[in-house]
Amino acid sequence: MIWVGVIVVLLFVIMIILTLTRITIDLYYHHAEDNDQMTVKIKAWYGLLRYTIDVPLISIDKDTASIHVEEKTKVGSGDSSNGSEKVKDFSPKDIFQSFQDTYNLVKHVVGMHEIVQRFLSKVEVKHLEWHTNIGVGDAAYTGVLVGAGWSIKGGIVGLISNYTKFQANPEISITPYFQQIVSQTLFKCMIRIRIGHAMLAGIRTVKYWKGGRPTFKTRPLSLLSKKEGQETM
């Protein structure tokens, strides 16, 4: 009985620690012409726990219109070559069905908007930076794109600021190139949340679930490592 009590206490302490643990998510995305780079870093306990997702290549297959993504993941701060490497292909049908699945999920949860809003109100945005260089070779069309870009950026940043807690002023800019064809974007964002708030959002989602299990149409994505891909060739 003593050991049972000790185990129960330890589990309770672990749950308290997890609930109070804050995780920091660093999102980096850089687009320059035909080159894309996206990195997501997740840290907890002042960097003692680290998980990195690196997407060095994002391309579109012109024949099938599918999105080809190479993804590298690693745990800790060691050499990135020791991590796992995967390849994903997202067809237009997969993307459309994922939107349908999201819609079906929202329909099965009463007050989903309120649950999401409560969760986002606990999210701290530590840093937001978004810079864009754009040009289509024509001054008039470039001016129109710059105006549309400012509207889109202002709307997105305003939406984020309304639902989350901004800890610093966002840095956004758009630089027009009137005589050149340029397409470059740099996006950096750092957010921090408590695991307990994410758990609470999950509990609320289950609590306000209505009806039976929805039918999801998205097929399981095949994840092939680079080594496996080479073996099948």
N, C-alpha and C positions, 0 to 999 in steps of 0.2 A: 504493500500500500504506500510505503514511503517513496518508492521509486516512481510509482504512478503519479503521486503528488509532485515530485520533482520534475517529471516530464511535462505535466500540465503547466507548471509554473514557467518552465523554459519555453514552451510553445507560446504561452501568453506574452512573455518578454519579447520573443522574436516577432510576434505579430505587432506589438507596440512599436518596436524598432522599425519594422517595415512600413508601418502606417505613417511614422514621422519622417521617414527618409525622403529627402529631396533628390530628384534626378534633374540633371541639366542636359538639354538637347541642343547641340550645335548643328545648324543646317547651313551648308555652303553649296551654292550652285553657280557655275560660270559657263556662259555660252558665248562662243566666239566663232562666228561663221558656221562651219560644219563640225566644230569640235565642242563637245559638252563634257562637263565634269561636275559630278554631284557627290557630296560627302555628308554623311550623317554620323555624328559622334554623340554617344550617350554616356554620361558620367554620373557616378554617385559616390558618396562618402569622400569628398574632396579629391576625386580622381583615383581612389583605390580600386574602384570597379570601373572598367571602361569597355565599351563595345563600339566598334566602328564599322560602318557600311560605306564602301567606296564604289561608286558607279563611274568608271572611267570612260565608258563608251555608250552613247545612246545614238542609234541610227534608225532610219526608216527604210524598209525594203520597198523599192519602187514597184516591184512586180506584185507583191501581196498587200502592200500598204500596212504591214505589221511593224510594230516597234521592237527593235532588237536591243537588248540591254545586257551588258556584261557587268556582273556584280561581284565585289570582293568584300569579305567580312573577316574581322579578326577581333579577338578578345584580349584586353590588356593593351599595353603600350609597346609590345615587342615588334619584331620585324614583320612588315605587312606580307612578306613572301610566305610566312608560316600560316596565314589564314586560308580560308576556303574560297574557292572561285566558282561562280555559277553563271549560267547563261539563261536568259528568259526571253521569250518571244510573245508579245501581246498583239493579237490580231484585232482588227476593228470589231469583230463579233465579240471577242472577250471583253473589250472596253465597254461596248454597249450593254452587254449582259451584267457587267459589274455595276453600272448605273441602275439597271433594273433591280438587282439584288439590294442595293442601298435603299431604293424606294420601297421595296417590299419590307425591309427591316424597319424603316420608319413607320410604315403603316401598322406594324404589329406592336408598337410601343406607344402607349398613351402618354402624351406630354413629352415627347422626345425633344422638342425644341427647348422646353424648360430644363430638362436634364442636361442638355448640351450647354445651355446658357449658364447654368449653375457651375458646371465643370470649368468652362472657359473663364468664369469670373475669378477662379482660383489660380489661373495660369499667369505667371509673371514673365513679361517680355523684357529681357535684360538688354537686348541690342537688336536693332533692325536697320539694315543697310541695303539699299536697292539702287543700283546705278545702271543706266542704259545708254548705249551709243547707237544711233540709228540714222540711216540714210538710204535713199532709193535712187539716187542719181538725178532726181528732179526736185527743185526747191519747193514747188507748190505742194506736191504729194508728200514730201518730207515734213513740211509744216503741218499738214493735216494729220499725219501719223504722230507727230510730237504732241499735238493737242489731244488726240485720242489717248495717247500714252499717259499724259498727265491726269486725264479723267479716270482712267483705269487704276492707276497707282493711288490717286487720292481716295477713290472709293474703297479699294482694298485696305489701305492703311487706316482709313476712318472706321471701317467695319471691325478691324482687329482691335483698334483702340477702344471701341465701344464695348467689346465683349471681354477684353483681357485687361491686365494691369501693366501699363507701360512704365518701366523704370528709367527710361532715357528717351530723349527725342529721336524719332526716326530720321535717318539720313537718306534722302531720295534725290535723284537727279536724272535728267534726260539731256543728252548732248546731241544736237542735230548735226549731220554731215550733209550739206545741201548738194555737193558736187560729187559725192562718192556713194557707193553701195556698201553700207556697213550694217552689221547686225551683231551686237554684243550686249550681254547682260551679266551683271554680277549681283548676286543676292546672298546676303548673310543674315542669319537670324539666330538668336540665342534665347531659349525659353527655359523656365524652371517650374517644376510642379512637384507636389507631394504624391507619393504612391498611394497614400490613404485617400486622397481626393479622387484618384482614378478608380480605386476599389469601390468607393462610395457611388460613383457614377455607374459602375457595373452592377452594383446591387440594386440601384434604382431602376436600371433598365430591366432587370429580371422581375422586379416587383411590379412594374407597370406593364408587363407583357400581356398581350391579349390574343386570344385565338390560339390555334395550333401552330406547329412549326412551319415557317414559310418555306416555299420551294425555291431554292437558289439555283440559278441557271448557269452560273460561272463554273466552268470546268476546273478541276485542280491543275494548276500550272506545272508543267514539267520543268524541273530544275536539274540541269545537267552541268556537272563540273567540267572544266576544260580538259581534264585528264580523261574523263569518261567520253567526252566528245571525240577525242583523238583516238580512243580505243575502238570506237564504232566505225571509224573511217577505214 
